[in-house]
Amino acid sequence: MKLSVVIPIHNEAESIPLFREDLTKALGQFVGGYEVVAVDDGSTDKSWEKLRELARTDARWKAIRLRTHQGQTAALMAGIHNAKGDIIVTIDGDLENDPADIPRIVSLLGSGGCDIVSGWRQHRWEDRGLSRRLPSRIANWLISRITGLSLHDHGCTLKAYKREVFDGVELYGDMHRFVAAYLSWKGARVTEVPVTHRSRRFGASHYGVSRTFRVLLDLVVMKFLNTYMNHPIRFFGGIGFVSFLLGFFAAFLAVVLKLLHFADLVETPLPVFSALFIIVGVQMIVMGILAEMLMRTYYESQGKKPYVISEKINLTT
């Protein structure tokens, strides 16, 4: 069984030689054969030159260069699309993940009855409790609650996957944080194990507080895709129905106040609120109908199916 290690690289020229030493030592005990697919995500330093040299001197190293900086999700998907292994391991190339953990998580993937083994950087941010550790815990708790997959560390890149879990799966934007959750919605079984976290030796972290808002927006998209992808009218129509009720209630209340001589229609904002809510309700319902049409076009134009089959018996197609 061949192993593919996919590494997203962005301005990690100083880390690459040391990372290669650690990775070679860790994979030396893997007897099934392996390949390393390193993806340069539009680096502006000498990362590509180092990866190109590695690929020329070691046939097990494959190098891919993206034309521009596309983000970690795009880099991971480019590596996964070009990986040939039965097992795919993703790991950061900045030396924070320890390649020595790879044999252990791969062995758990084969013996634990799971499809994904996700790393948990258990002792990360221990020295920065309020500024980084607390926000990280809150974010992971929120992601777990919304996605339904309870993990301590959704953002850890070090994960091992069975190849088949990626069949028919595409990820966009900054969805790399939710890969395990997204695949679990497709039926993949996920387990989490503690892994080593090492301090960054070169450069600066690409993550900051500003990314919190992006994570929240991506989380909204993930929730919508999981719950309403096949029935968008339930989302938009639900909002539209509530808006309709508020509009009719505001209109009814305005009429009652008028008939009881408490206030004329022009003396309250209720007629304006009524018209506003009713218009919003109509727009949301129409948007839901259009989303239903787009969803059907999405599946039918690409030959996709709104279901995933895990096993067939006595069927040849």
Contacts in CASP RR format, 6 or more apart in sequence:
PFRMAT RR
TARGET T0000
AUTHOR 0000-0000-0000
METHOD contacts of the structure
MODEL  1
MKLSVVIPIHNEAESIPLFREDLTKALGQFVGGYEVVAVDDGSTDKSWEK
LRELARTDARWKAIRLRTHQGQTAALMAGIHNAKGDIIVTIDGDLENDPA
DIPRIVSLLGSGGCDIVSGWRQHRWEDRGLSRRLPSRIANWLISRITGLS
LHDHGCTLKAYKREVFDGVELYGDMHRFVAAYLSWKGARVTEVPVTHRSR
RFGASHYGVSRTFRVLLDLVVMKFLNTYMNHPIRFFGGIGFVSFLLGFFA
AFLAVVLKLLHFADLVETPLPVFSALFIIVGVQMIVMGILAEMLMRTYYE
SQGKKPYVISEKINLTT
1 32 0 8 1.000
1 85 0 8 1.000
1 86 0 8 1.000
1 87 0 8 1.000
2 32 0 8 1.000
2 33 0 8 1.000
2 34 0 8 1.000
2 35 0 8 1.000
2 84 0 8 1.000
2 85 0 8 1.000
2 86 0 8 1.000
2 87 0 8 1.000
3 27 0 8 1.000
3 30 0 8 1.000
3 32 0 8 1.000
3 33 0 8 1.000
3 34 0 8 1.000
3 35 0 8 1.000
3 85 0 8 1.000
3 86 0 8 1.000
3 87 0 8 1.000
3 89 0 8 1.000
3 106 0 8 1.000
4 34 0 8 1.000
4 35 0 8 1.000
4 36 0 8 1.000
4 37 0 8 1.000
4 83 0 8 1.000
4 84 0 8 1.000
4 85 0 8 1.000
4 87 0 8 1.000
4 88 0 8 1.000
4 89 0 8 1.000
5 23 0 8 1.000
5 27 0 8 1.000
5 34 0 8 1.000
5 35 0 8 1.000
5 36 0 8 1.000
5 37 0 8 1.000
5 88 0 8 1.000
5 89 0 8 1.000
5 90 0 8 1.000
5 91 0 8 1.000
5 102 0 8 1.000
6 37 0 8 1.000
6 39 0 8 1.000
6 76 0 8 1.000
6 79 0 8 1.000
6 80 0 8 1.000
6 83 0 8 1.000
6 88 0 8 1.000
6 89 0 8 1.000
6 90 0 8 1.000
6 91 0 8 1.000
7 19 0 8 1.000
7 36 0 8 1.000
7 37 0 8 1.000
7 38 0 8 1.000
7 39 0 8 1.000
7 90 0 8 1.000
7 91 0 8 1.000
7 92 0 8 1.000
7 93 0 8 1.000
8 39 0 8 1.000
8 41 0 8 1.000
8 71 0 8 1.000
8 72 0 8 1.000
8 75 0 8 1.000
8 76 0 8 1.000
8 90 0 8 1.000
8 92 0 8 1.000
8 93 0 8 1.000
8 157 0 8 1.000
9 16 0 8 1.000
9 38 0 8 1.000
9 39 0 8 1.000
9 40 0 8 1.000
9 41 0 8 1.000
9 43 0 8 1.000
9 47 0 8 1.000
9 51 0 8 1.000
9 75 0 8 1.000
9 93 0 8 1.000
10 40 0 8 1.000
10 41 0 8 1.000
10 42 0 8 1.000
10 43 0 8 1.000
10 47 0 8 1.000
10 69 0 8 1.000
10 71 0 8 1.000
10 72 0 8 1.000
10 75 0 8 1.000
10 206 0 8 1.000
11 43 0 8 1.000
11 44 0 8 1.000
11 45 0 8 1.000
11 47 0 8 1.000
11 203 0 8 1.000
12 19 0 8 1.000
12 43 0 8 1.000
12 45 0 8 1.000
12 47 0 8 1.000
12 93 0 8 1.000
12 94 0 8 1.000
12 202 0 8 1.000
13 43 0 8 1.000
13 45 0 8 1.000
13 46 0 8 1.000
13 47 0 8 1.000
13 49 0 8 1.000
13 50 0 8 1.000
14 201 0 8 1.000
14 202 0 8 1.000
14 203 0 8 1.000
15 93 0 8 1.000
15 94 0 8 1.000
15 95 0 8 1.000
15 201 0 8 1.000
15 202 0 8 1.000
16 47 0 8 1.000
16 50 0 8 1.000
16 51 0 8 1.000
16 54 0 8 1.000
16 93 0 8 1.000
17 50 0 8 1.000
18 95 0 8 1.000
18 201 0 8 1.000
19 93 0 8 1.000
19 95 0 8 1.000
19 99 0 8 1.000
20 54 0 8 1.000
22 95 0 8 1.000
22 98 0 8 1.000
22 99 0 8 1.000
22 100 0 8 1.000
23 36 0 8 1.000
23 99 0 8 1.000
23 102 0 8 1.000
25 99 0 8 1.000
25 100 0 8 1.000
26 99 0 8 1.000
26 100 0 8 1.000
26 101 0 8 1.000
26 102 0 8 1.000
26 103 0 8 1.000
27 34 0 8 1.000
27 99 0 8 1.000
27 102 0 8 1.000
27 103 0 8 1.000
29 103 0 8 1.000
30 102 0 8 1.000
30 103 0 8 1.000
30 106 0 8 1.000
34 60 0 8 1.000
35 60 0 8 1.000
35 61 0 8 1.000
35 62 0 8 1.000
35 83 0 8 1.000
35 84 0 8 1.000
35 85 0 8 1.000
36 60 0 8 1.000
36 61 0 8 1.000
36 62 0 8 1.000
37 62 0 8 1.000
37 64 0 8 1.000
37 79 0 8 1.000
37 82 0 8 1.000
37 83 0 8 1.000
38 51 0 8 1.000
38 54 0 8 1.000
38 55 0 8 1.000
38 61 0 8 1.000
38 62 0 8 1.000
38 63 0 8 1.000
38 64 0 8 1.000
39 64 0 8 1.000
39 65 0 8 1.000
39 66 0 8 1.000
39 75 0 8 1.000
39 76 0 8 1.000
39 78 0 8 1.000
39 79 0 8 1.000
40 47 0 8 1.000
40 48 0 8 1.000
40 51 0 8 1.000
40 63 0 8 1.000
40 64 0 8 1.000
40 65 0 8 1.000
40 66 0 8 1.000
41 66 0 8 1.000
41 69 0 8 1.000
41 70 0 8 1.000
41 71 0 8 1.000
41 72 0 8 1.000
41 74 0 8 1.000
41 75 0 8 1.000
42 48 0 8 1.000
42 65 0 8 1.000
42 66 0 8 1.000
42 67 0 8 1.000
42 68 0 8 1.000
42 69 0 8 1.000
42 70 0 8 1.000
43 69 0 8 1.000
48 63 0 8 1.000
48 65 0 8 1.000
51 61 0 8 1.000
51 63 0 8 1.000
51 65 0 8 1.000
52 63 0 8 1.000
54 61 0 8 1.000
54 63 0 8 1.000
55 61 0 8 1.000
55 62 0 8 1.000
55 63 0 8 1.000
62 82 0 8 1.000
64 78 0 8 1.000
64 79 0 8 1.000
64 82 0 8 1.000
66 74 0 8 1.000
66 75 0 8 1.000
66 78 0 8 1.000
71 173 0 8 1.000
71 174 0 8 1.000
72 157 0 8 1.000
72 174 0 8 1.000
72 176 0 8 1.000
73 171 0 8 1.000
73 172 0 8 1.000
73 173 0 8 1.000
73 174 0 8 1.000
73 175 0 8 1.000
73 176 0 8 1.000
74 173 0 8 1.000
76 90 0 8 1.000
76 157 0 8 1.000
76 171 0 8 1.000
76 176 0 8 1.000
76 179 0 8 1.000
77 170 0 8 1.000
77 171 0 8 1.000
80 88 0 8 1.000
80 90 0 8 1.000
80 166 0 8 1.000
83 163 0 8 1.000
85 163 0 8 1.000
86 162 0 8 1.000
86 163 0 8 1.000
87 106 0 8 1.000
87 109 0 8 1.000
87 160 0 8 1.000
87 161 0 8 1.000
87 162 0 8 1.000
87 163 0 8 1.000
88 160 0 8 1.000
88 161 0 8 1.000
88 162 0 8 1.000
88 163 0 8 1.000
88 166 0 8 1.000
89 102 0 8 1.000
89 105 0 8 1.000
89 106 0 8 1.000
89 158 0 8 1.000
89 159 0 8 1.000
89 160 0 8 1.000
89 161 0 8 1.000
90 157 0 8 1.000
90 158 0 8 1.000
90 159 0 8 1.000
90 161 0 8 1.000
91 97 0 8 1.000
91 99 0 8 1.000
91 102 0 8 1.000
91 157 0 8 1.000
91 158 0 8 1.000
92 157 0 8 1.000
92 158 0 8 1.000
94 200 0 8 1.000
94 202 0 8 1.000
95 198 0 8 1.000
95 200 0 8 1.000
95 201 0 8 1.000
95 202 0 8 1.000
96 121 0 8 1.000
96 197 0 8 1.000
96 198 0 8 1.000
96 199 0 8 1.000
96 200 0 8 1.000
97 156 0 8 1.000
97 157 0 8 1.000
97 158 0 8 1.000
97 195 0 8 1.000
97 196 0 8 1.000
97 197 0 8 1.000
97 198 0 8 1.000
98 195 0 8 1.000
98 196 0 8 1.000
98 197 0 8 1.000
98 198 0 8 1.000
100 196 0 8 1.000
101 119 0 8 1.000
101 158 0 8 1.000
101 195 0 8 1.000
101 196 0 8 1.000
102 158 0 8 1.000
102 160 0 8 1.000
104 193 0 8 1.000
105 117 0 8 1.000
105 119 0 8 1.000
105 158 0 8 1.000
105 159 0 8 1.000
105 160 0 8 1.000
105 193 0 8 1.000
105 195 0 8 1.000
106 117 0 8 1.000
106 160 0 8 1.000
108 114 0 8 1.000
108 117 0 8 1.000
108 160 0 8 1.000
108 191 0 8 1.000
108 193 0 8 1.000
109 115 0 8 1.000
109 116 0 8 1.000
109 117 0 8 1.000
109 160 0 8 1.000
109 161 0 8 1.000
109 162 0 8 1.000
112 191 0 8 1.000
113 189 0 8 1.000
114 189 0 8 1.000
114 190 0 8 1.000
114 191 0 8 1.000
115 161 0 8 1.000
115 162 0 8 1.000
115 164 0 8 1.000
115 165 0 8 1.000
115 183 0 8 1.000
115 187 0 8 1.000
115 188 0 8 1.000
115 189 0 8 1.000
115 190 0 8 1.000
116 159 0 8 1.000
116 160 0 8 1.000
116 161 0 8 1.000
116 162 0 8 1.000
116 165 0 8 1.000
116 180 0 8 1.000
116 183 0 8 1.000
116 184 0 8 1.000
116 188 0 8 1.000
116 189 0 8 1.000
116 190 0 8 1.000
116 191 0 8 1.000
117 159 0 8 1.000
117 160 0 8 1.000
117 190 0 8 1.000
117 191 0 8 1.000
117 192 0 8 1.000
117 193 0 8 1.000
118 151 0 8 1.000
118 153 0 8 1.000
118 154 0 8 1.000
118 156 0 8 1.000
118 159 0 8 1.000
118 180 0 8 1.000
118 190 0 8 1.000
118 191 0 8 1.000
118 192 0 8 1.000
118 193 0 8 1.000
119 153 0 8 1.000
119 156 0 8 1.000
119 158 0 8 1.000
119 159 0 8 1.000
119 192 0 8 1.000
119 193 0 8 1.000
119 194 0 8 1.000
119 195 0 8 1.000
120 151 0 8 1.000
120 152 0 8 1.000
120 153 0 8 1.000
120 156 0 8 1.000
120 192 0 8 1.000
120 193 0 8 1.000
120 194 0 8 1.000
120 195 0 8 1.000
121 153 0 8 1.000
121 156 0 8 1.000
121 194 0 8 1.000
121 195 0 8 1.000
121 197 0 8 1.000
122 152 0 8 1.000
122 153 0 8 1.000
122 194 0 8 1.000
122 195 0 8 1.000
122 197 0 8 1.000
123 197 0 8 1.000
124 133 0 8 1.000
124 136 0 8 1.000
124 153 0 8 1.000
124 197 0 8 1.000
125 132 0 8 1.000
125 133 0 8 1.000
125 136 0 8 1.000
126 133 0 8 1.000
135 209 0 8 1.000
135 212 0 8 1.000
139 154 0 8 1.000
139 212 0 8 1.000
139 215 0 8 1.000
140 151 0 8 1.000
140 152 0 8 1.000
140 153 0 8 1.000
140 154 0 8 1.000
140 155 0 8 1.000
142 219 0 8 1.000
143 151 0 8 1.000
143 154 0 8 1.000
143 177 0 8 1.000
143 178 0 8 1.000
143 181 0 8 1.000
143 215 0 8 1.000
143 219 0 8 1.000
144 150 0 8 1.000
144 151 0 8 1.000
144 154 0 8 1.000
146 219 0 8 1.000
146 222 0 8 1.000
146 223 0 8 1.000
147 178 0 8 1.000
147 181 0 8 1.000
147 184 0 8 1.000
147 185 0 8 1.000
147 219 0 8 1.000
147 222 0 8 1.000
147 223 0 8 1.000
147 226 0 8 1.000
148 181 0 8 1.000
148 184 0 8 1.000
149 180 0 8 1.000
149 181 0 8 1.000
149 184 0 8 1.000
149 190 0 8 1.000
151 180 0 8 1.000
151 181 0 8 1.000
151 190 0 8 1.000
151 192 0 8 1.000
152 192 0 8 1.000
153 192 0 8 1.000
154 177 0 8 1.000
154 178 0 8 1.000
154 180 0 8 1.000
154 181 0 8 1.000
155 176 0 8 1.000
155 177 0 8 1.000
156 195 0 8 1.000
157 176 0 8 1.000
158 195 0 8 1.000
159 179 0 8 1.000
159 180 0 8 1.000
161 183 0 8 1.000
162 188 0 8 1.000
165 183 0 8 1.000
165 186 0 8 1.000
165 188 0 8 1.000
166 183 0 8 1.000
168 304 0 8 1.000
169 182 0 8 1.000
169 183 0 8 1.000
169 186 0 8 1.000
171 179 0 8 1.000
171 182 0 8 1.000
173 218 0 8 1.000
174 214 0 8 1.000
174 215 0 8 1.000
174 218 0 8 1.000
175 182 0 8 1.000
175 218 0 8 1.000
175 221 0 8 1.000
175 222 0 8 1.000
177 215 0 8 1.000
177 218 0 8 1.000
178 218 0 8 1.000
178 219 0 8 1.000
178 222 0 8 1.000
180 188 0 8 1.000
180 190 0 8 1.000
181 222 0 8 1.000
182 222 0 8 1.000
182 225 0 8 1.000
182 226 0 8 1.000
183 190 0 8 1.000
184 190 0 8 1.000
185 226 0 8 1.000
186 308 0 8 1.000
187 308 0 8 1.000
187 310 0 8 1.000
224 235 0 8 1.000
227 235 0 8 1.000
228 234 0 8 1.000
228 235 0 8 1.000
229 295 0 8 1.000
230 295 0 8 1.000
230 306 0 8 1.000
231 292 0 8 1.000
232 288 0 8 1.000
232 291 0 8 1.000
232 292 0 8 1.000
232 294 0 8 1.000
232 295 0 8 1.000
233 285 0 8 1.000
233 288 0 8 1.000
233 289 0 8 1.000
233 291 0 8 1.000
233 292 0 8 1.000
235 288 0 8 1.000
236 284 0 8 1.000
236 285 0 8 1.000
236 287 0 8 1.000
236 288 0 8 1.000
236 291 0 8 1.000
237 284 0 8 1.000
237 285 0 8 1.000
237 288 0 8 1.000
238 284 0 8 1.000
239 281 0 8 1.000
239 284 0 8 1.000
240 280 0 8 1.000
240 281 0 8 1.000
240 282 0 8 1.000
240 283 0 8 1.000
240 284 0 8 1.000
240 285 0 8 1.000
241 281 0 8 1.000
241 285 0 8 1.000
243 277 0 8 1.000
243 278 0 8 1.000
243 280 0 8 1.000
243 281 0 8 1.000
243 284 0 8 1.000
244 277 0 8 1.000
244 278 0 8 1.000
244 281 0 8 1.000
246 273 0 8 1.000
246 277 0 8 1.000
247 273 0 8 1.000
247 274 0 8 1.000
247 275 0 8 1.000
247 276 0 8 1.000
247 277 0 8 1.000
247 278 0 8 1.000
248 274 0 8 1.000
248 278 0 8 1.000
250 270 0 8 1.000
250 271 0 8 1.000
250 273 0 8 1.000
250 274 0 8 1.000
250 277 0 8 1.000
251 270 0 8 1.000
251 271 0 8 1.000
251 274 0 8 1.000
251 278 0 8 1.000
253 270 0 8 1.000
254 265 0 8 1.000
254 268 0 8 1.000
254 270 0 8 1.000
254 271 0 8 1.000
254 274 0 8 1.000
257 263 0 8 1.000
257 268 0 8 1.000
257 270 0 8 1.000
258 264 0 8 1.000
258 265 0 8 1.000
265 271 0 8 1.000
298 304 0 8 1.000
299 305 0 8 1.000
299 306 0 8 1.000
END
